[in-house]
Amino acid sequence: MKQNSLKRILGYTFRYKWSFLISVFGFIAFAAADIAAVDWIRRIIGYINSDQ
């Protein structure tokens, strides 16, 4: 990628910097919730299997 192309893309991004930062935070929160849900389901399955 050329330097000018990167500068132009970042120029578009910086116009909407608050929206961009909120979306990055949202993606991080979604990834953390997804990992937590998988761990939660794993614990439930482990609890059900240990009962039998």
C-alpha positions, -999 to 999 in steps of 0.1 A, spaced: 0 0 0 13 34 -9 19 60 17 -5 84 0 -33 58 1 -28 52 38 -28 89 45 -61 93 26 -77 64 44 -67 77 78 -80 111 68 -114 96 62 -112 78 95 -102 109 116 -133 128 104 -153 102 123 -128 96 151 -154 93 179 -176 69 159 -144 49 151 -133 48 188 -168 37 199 -169 10 173 -135 -3 183 -146 -4 220 -178 -22 209 -158 -48 190 -136 -54 220 -166 -57 243 -183 -81 219 -152 -103 218 -149 -103 256 -186 -113 259 -182 -140 234 -153 -155 253 -172 -152 286 -203 -170 271 -182 -199 258 -166 -203 293 -200 -200 309 -214 -228 287 -183 -249 293 -189 -246 331 -226 -255 327 -217 -286 307 -191 -296 332 -216 -292 360 -242 -313 342 -217 -340 334 -204 -342 370 -239 -348 383 -243 -381 366 
